[in-house]
Every structure is written in C-alpha cells, then in structure tokens.
Amino acid sequence: MAQQGYWVLCEDIKANPEKDKEPSLCMARVEGFHYADVMGSSRTEVLNKIKKALRSNIQFLIDCYNDVPPPAYSDQPPPKKTIKGGAYLFIALAEIGLVAEMITPLLT
C-alpha cells in the first residue's frame, strides 16, 4: 500500500569533480518547501536534517493557515530526471510525525 509523503532530491556535491571520487557534501531539497533545504556531510545526516526542517516547515504553514504543498505517494516517483550524483528519496508523513488528516484541509 502506498504511503503519503514527500520526495526529497538528494544531490552529492564534489569540491573538484575532476579529481574527487567521494562527494564533499550532500544537499537535499523538497519542492514547494523553500526553507527546508539542507546540507550535510552525508545522505544520512541530510535525511535526518530534512525530516526536522520539513516537519517544522509544515507545522509553520499549518499554524499560519497557509497552503501546504500536497503530499505525493510512495509508488509515484517524480517525473523529473535526476542529475548525475542525485537521487530522489521518499519521506513518509509518518516519519516526520504527521498524518494525512492533519494537512488534507490545508492542501493547495
């Protein structure tokens, strides 16, 4: 059964792409959440940070009665192509402590 949540684009960033084999940083962003972009030294660190940022961003939008970007489904990846060194990862609403009923009335 598909879960509701948000697709996160994680991109590996290399300081010198010609010489570096390992990424220097990882950046993650969620479409529609402009203040949830994060950077870290690994994907694990970035995913932990993005969950916190996403939760607080959604809570802020709910508190202000603003439109919350609609969640996607885990079985429907974004139609966009990823760049080299990037991948889409799914964060379910349950992982960030939310249920769909909390945000459904505020969807755009």
N, CA, C and O of each residue as an XYZ file, in Angstrom:
432
protein
N       0.843     -1.178      0.000
C       0.000      0.000      0.000
C       0.891      1.246      0.000
O       1.841      1.352      0.776
N       0.565      2.158     -0.870
C       1.360      3.383     -0.999
C       1.171      4.276      0.223
O       0.084      4.366      0.793
N       2.254      4.927      0.601
C       2.210      5.866      1.716
C       2.241      7.285      1.170
O       2.752      7.530      0.077
N       1.687      8.218      1.943
C       1.770      9.621      1.570
C       3.000     10.226      2.206
O       3.389      9.859      3.315
N       3.608     11.157      1.493
C       4.795     11.829      1.998
C       5.363     12.754      0.937
O       4.645     13.221      0.053
N       6.639     13.009      1.034
C       7.294     13.943      0.118
C       8.564     13.319     -0.451
O       9.297     12.609      0.238
N       8.799     13.607     -1.727
C      10.022     13.162     -2.396
C      11.098     14.207     -2.176
O      10.874     15.400     -2.384
N      12.259     13.753     -1.758
C      13.394     14.610     -1.460
C      14.468     14.365     -2.510
O      14.842     13.221     -2.767
N      14.961     15.436     -3.113
C      16.066     15.303     -4.055
C      17.370     15.485     -3.301
O      17.651     16.566     -2.784
N      18.166     14.427     -3.239
C      19.478     14.483     -2.603
C      20.530     14.557     -3.700
O      20.534     13.742     -4.622
N      21.419     15.532     -3.596
C      22.479     15.708     -4.587
C      23.834     15.671     -3.902
O      24.059     16.356     -2.905
N      24.733     14.862     -4.451
C      26.100     14.836     -3.956
C      26.881     15.943     -4.642
O      26.813     16.103     -5.861
N      27.616     16.699     -3.855
C      28.375     17.826     -4.377
C      29.856     17.567     -4.121
O      30.265     17.264     -3.000
N      30.646     17.691     -5.174
C      32.093     17.496     -5.064
C      32.790     18.842     -5.220
O      32.418     19.652     -6.069
N      33.796     19.067     -4.397
C      34.534     20.317     -4.471
C      35.263     20.427     -5.805
O      35.273     21.491     -6.425
N      35.868     19.341     -6.241
C      36.582     19.320     -7.515
C      36.156     18.061     -8.267
O      36.745     17.000     -8.061
N      35.151     18.154     -9.131
C      34.597     16.973     -9.788
C      35.608     16.160    -10.600
O      35.443     14.949    -10.747
N      36.654     16.806    -11.129
C      37.636     16.080    -11.932
C      38.546     15.194    -11.077
O      38.991     14.141    -11.533
N      38.824     15.616     -9.843
C      39.782     14.899     -9.004
C      39.128     14.099     -7.884
O      39.601     13.016     -7.540
N      38.063     14.612     -7.321
C      37.443     13.966     -6.161
C      36.591     12.775     -6.573
O      35.750     12.872     -7.467
N      36.821     11.657     -5.910
C      35.974     10.489     -6.142
C      34.802     10.480     -5.180
O      33.703     10.058     -5.539
N      35.026     10.934     -3.982
C      33.978     10.963     -2.961
C      33.366     12.363     -2.886
O      34.076     13.358     -3.033
N      32.053     12.443     -2.659
C      31.421     13.762     -2.529
C      31.886     14.492     -1.278
O      32.170     13.873     -0.253
N      31.960     15.803     -1.372
C      32.338     16.629     -0.230
C      31.131     16.920      0.651
O      31.230     16.940      1.877
N      29.996     17.144      0.009
C      28.776     17.492      0.723
C      27.583     16.828      0.049
O      27.667     16.349     -1.082
N      26.497     16.814      0.759
C      25.239     16.350      0.196
C      24.212     17.440      0.478
O      24.157     17.984      1.581
N      23.403     17.752     -0.526
C      22.366     18.766     -0.377
C      21.022     18.117     -0.658
O      20.917     17.265     -1.541
N      19.995     18.509      0.082
C      18.664     17.950     -0.115
C      17.638     19.071     -0.141
O      17.749     20.072      0.567
N      16.630     18.864     -0.989
C      15.544     19.842     -1.050
C      14.239     19.140     -1.409
O      14.225     18.080     -2.035
N      13.149     19.766     -0.991
C      11.807     19.266     -1.271
C      11.085     20.369     -2.023
O      11.018     21.503     -1.548
N      10.544     20.048     -3.193
C       9.823     21.040     -3.983
C       8.665     21.621     -3.185
O       7.898     20.889     -2.560
N       8.548     22.941     -3.213
C       7.446     23.607     -2.522
C       7.770     24.046     -1.107
O       7.012     24.807     -0.506
N       8.877     23.581     -0.571
C       9.287     23.957      0.793
C      10.617     24.693      0.697
O      11.684     24.080      0.690
N      10.535     26.020      0.623
C      11.724     26.819      0.358
C      12.671     26.928      1.547
O      13.853     27.223      1.369
N      12.172     26.694      2.745
C      13.031     26.814      3.922
C      13.385     25.451      4.496
O      13.777     25.349      5.659
N      13.251     24.411      3.696
C      13.586     23.076      4.167
C      14.838     22.538      3.476
O      15.174     21.367      3.656
N      15.532     23.356      2.695
C      16.764     22.910      2.055
C      17.858     22.756      3.107
O      18.020     23.612      3.977
N      18.603     21.660      3.020
C      19.667     21.425      3.996
C      20.914     20.884      3.303
O      20.860     20.365      2.189
N      22.033     21.024      4.001
C      23.301     20.457      3.537
C      23.931     19.691      4.684
O      23.703     19.999      5.854
N      24.724     18.690      4.338
C      25.423     17.909      5.342
C      26.551     17.126      4.717
O      26.769     17.187      3.507
N      27.268     16.391      5.543
C      28.427     15.653      5.053
C      28.069     14.281      4.482
O      28.897     13.649      3.826
N      26.835     13.814      4.727
C      26.425     12.513      4.204
C      24.912     12.516      3.968
O      24.197     13.388      4.464
N      24.439     11.534      3.210
C      22.992     11.448      2.963
C      22.227     11.151      4.243
O      21.114     11.642      4.430
N      22.811     10.359      5.117
C      22.156     10.053      6.384
C      21.942     11.322      7.195
O      20.852     11.561      7.716
N      22.991     12.134      7.297
C      22.894     13.393      8.035
C      21.859     14.315      7.393
O      21.056     14.940      8.086
N      21.887     14.392      6.072
C      20.962     15.261      5.352
C      19.514     14.800      5.526
O      18.620     15.626      5.706
N      19.280     13.493      5.473
C      17.911     12.994      5.662
C      17.390     13.292      7.061
O      16.222     13.641      7.225
N      18.239     13.158      8.063
C      17.822     13.496      9.434
C      17.490     14.979      9.545
O      16.503     15.353     10.179
N      18.318     15.827      8.925
C      18.081     17.264      8.963
C      16.830     17.646      8.183
O      16.047     18.484      8.629
N      16.644     17.033      7.019
C      15.493     17.407      6.182
C      14.184     16.999      6.840
O      13.173     17.680      6.672
N      14.185     15.897      7.587
C      12.969     15.493      8.297
C      12.570     16.555      9.315
O      11.395     16.904      9.424
N      13.544     17.067     10.056
C      13.265     18.113     11.043
C      12.815     19.398     10.359
O      11.857     20.036     10.796
N      13.507     19.777      9.286
C      13.163     21.001      8.568
C      11.787     20.893      7.927
O      11.013     21.850      7.954
N      11.484     19.753      7.361
C      10.192     19.537      6.727
C       9.063     19.580      7.754
O       8.020     20.190      7.519
N       9.284     18.927      8.895
C       8.282     18.935      9.969
C       8.008     20.358     10.440
O       6.848     20.751     10.566
N       9.052     21.131     10.701
C       8.844     22.496     11.198
C       8.249     23.392     10.118
O       7.463     24.288     10.427
N       8.612     23.164      8.854
C       8.067     23.950      7.760
C       6.576     23.678      7.602
O       5.794     24.612      7.431
N       6.176     22.415      7.657
C       4.756     22.062      7.558
C       3.999     22.615      8.750
O       2.905     23.157      8.591
N       4.564     22.486      9.940
C       3.894     22.998     11.140
C       3.716     24.506     11.054
O       2.671     25.030     11.440
N       4.726     25.209     10.551
C       4.629     26.661     10.386
C       3.489     27.005      9.428
O       2.691     27.900      9.708
N       3.409     26.298      8.298
C       2.345     26.559      7.324
C       0.964     26.267      7.919
O       0.013     27.014      7.688
N       0.861     25.186      8.676
C      -0.413     24.849      9.322
C      -0.794     25.924     10.335
O      -1.945     26.361     10.371
N       0.159     26.353     11.155
C      -0.113     27.378     12.170
C      -0.564     28.695     11.550
O      -1.373     29.415     12.136
N      -0.041     29.012     10.363
C      -0.384     30.268      9.691
C      -1.556     30.115      8.735
O      -1.917     31.059      8.032
N      -2.151     28.926      8.708
C      -3.263     28.636      7.805
C      -2.894     28.895      6.348
O      -3.724     29.345      5.558
N      -1.655     28.611      6.005
C      -1.204     28.733      4.622
C      -1.369     27.401      3.912
O      -1.567     26.361      4.540
N      -1.284     27.456      2.606
C      -1.384     26.240      1.817
C      -0.160     25.364      2.034
O       0.974     25.844      2.018
N      -0.400     24.101      2.233
C       0.669     23.120      2.386
C       0.777     22.378      1.060
O      -0.233     21.898      0.545
N       1.986     22.273      0.493
C       2.116     21.505     -0.747
C       1.580     20.087     -0.543
O       1.876     19.454      0.471
N       0.810     19.594     -1.482
C       0.196     18.271     -1.306
C       1.235     17.166     -1.263
O       2.208     17.198     -2.015
N       1.038     16.198     -0.396
C       1.970     15.078     -0.356
C       1.799     14.202     -1.589
O       0.738     14.171     -2.212
N       2.854     13.502     -1.921
C       2.848     12.563     -3.041
C       2.653     11.163     -2.474
O       2.498     10.983     -1.267
N       2.664     10.198     -3.344
C       2.559      8.799     -2.932
C       3.871      8.087     -3.216
O       4.549      8.375     -4.202
N       4.217      7.154     -2.340
C       5.500      6.459     -2.439
C       5.638      5.641     -3.714
O       6.758      5.368     -4.145
N       4.541      5.249     -4.319
C       4.633      4.452     -5.539
C       4.576      5.303     -6.810
O       4.476      4.763     -7.912
N       4.640      6.634     -6.662
C       4.625      7.531     -7.814
C       5.794      8.503     -7.729
O       5.633      9.627     -7.252
N       6.972      8.079     -8.188
C       8.129      8.980     -8.123
C       7.936     10.202     -9.018
O       7.163     10.163     -9.975
N       8.633     11.270     -8.705
C       8.501     12.485     -9.509
C       8.881     12.213    -10.965
O       9.762     11.397    -11.235
N       8.223     12.890    -11.894
C       8.516     12.651    -13.309
C       9.831     13.265    -13.772
O      10.285     12.994    -14.884
N      10.436     14.078    -12.939
C      11.669     14.760    -13.342
C      12.853     13.800    -13.314
O      12.903     12.869    -12.511
N      13.794     14.049    -14.204
C      15.021     13.258    -14.205
C      15.981     13.836    -13.171
O      16.003     15.043    -12.930
N      16.764     12.965    -12.573
C      17.747     13.439    -11.604
C      19.041     13.761    -12.336
O      19.297     13.267    -13.434
N      19.835     14.588    -11.711
C      21.136     14.905    -12.271
C      22.133     13.846    -11.813
O      21.849     13.070    -10.900
N      23.274     13.817    -12.437
C      24.308     12.861    -12.039
C      24.715     13.142    -10.592
O      24.994     14.284    -10.226
N      24.743     12.099     -9.786
C      25.084     12.261     -8.375
C      23.886     12.612     -7.521
O      24.044     12.953     -6.349
N      22.680     12.536     -8.087
C      21.477     12.861     -7.339
C      20.506     11.699     -7.330
O      20.544     10.829     -8.201
N      19.644     11.697     -6.345
C      18.640     10.640     -6.240
C      17.434     11.171     -5.485
O      17.560     11.995     -4.579
N      16.256     10.682     -5.875
C      15.042     11.003     -5.133
C      14.840      9.954     -4.048
O      14.911      8.754     -4.311
N      14.587     10.417     -2.826
C      14.287      9.543     -1.701
C      12.938      9.971     -1.132
O      12.587     11.151     -1.157
N      12.198      9.010     -0.627
C      10.853      9.290     -0.141
C      10.832      9.360      1.380
O      11.395      8.502      2.059
N      10.175     10.394      1.907
C       9.969     10.526      3.348
C       8.463     10.478      3.589
O       7.728     11.369      3.164
N       8.022      9.446      4.263
C       6.600      9.289      4.563
C       6.174     10.281      5.639
O       6.978     10.677      6.483
N       4.907     10.677      5.603
C       4.389     11.594      6.625
C       4.596     11.036      8.030
O       4.884     11.784      8.964
N       4.448      9.726      8.176
C       4.623      9.105      9.492
C       6.050      9.285     10.016
O       6.255      9.378     11.226
N       7.031      9.334      9.122
C       8.431      9.505      9.536
C       8.689     10.879     10.136
O       9.631     11.059     10.908
N       7.854     11.846      9.781
C       8.038     13.187     10.337
C       6.952     13.523     11.362
O       6.766     14.681     11.739
N       6.242     12.484     11.802
C       5.278     12.643     12.881
C       3.961     13.265     12.474
O       3.293     13.888     13.299
N       3.571     13.108     11.215
C       2.322     13.681     10.744
C       1.419     12.598     10.175
O       1.872     11.514      9.808
N       0.146     12.913     10.112
C      -0.814     12.040      9.439
C      -1.499     12.905      8.371
O      -1.604     14.124      8.512
N      -1.953     12.255      7.318
C      -2.546     12.976      6.194
C      -3.724     13.849      6.621
O      -3.940     14.912      6.038
N      -4.480     13.426      7.615
C      -5.649     14.190      8.048
C      -5.266     15.553      8.594
O      -6.081     16.475      8.576
N      -4.033     15.697      9.082
C      -3.594     16.983      9.620
C      -3.443     18.027      8.521
O      -3.727     19.205      8.738
N      -3.001     17.603      7.348
C      -2.706     18.585      6.304
C      -3.704     18.581      5.166
O      -3.705     19.509      4.357
N      -4.553     17.574      5.073
C      -5.512     17.490      3.973
C      -6.382     18.745      3.864
O      -6.583     19.220      2.747
N      -6.906     19.310      4.950
C      -7.747     20.509      4.804
C      -6.984     21.731      4.294
O      -7.599     22.678      3.805
N      -5.663     21.724      4.400
C      -4.874     22.902      4.023
C      -4.172     22.761      2.687
O      -3.360     23.613      2.328
N      -4.463     21.714      1.950
C      -3.782     21.493      0.684
C      -4.154     22.556     -0.328
O      -5.259     23.098     -0.314
N      -3.205     22.844     -1.206
C      -3.422     23.853     -2.250
C      -4.323     23.317     -3.322
O      -4.621     24.021     -4.287
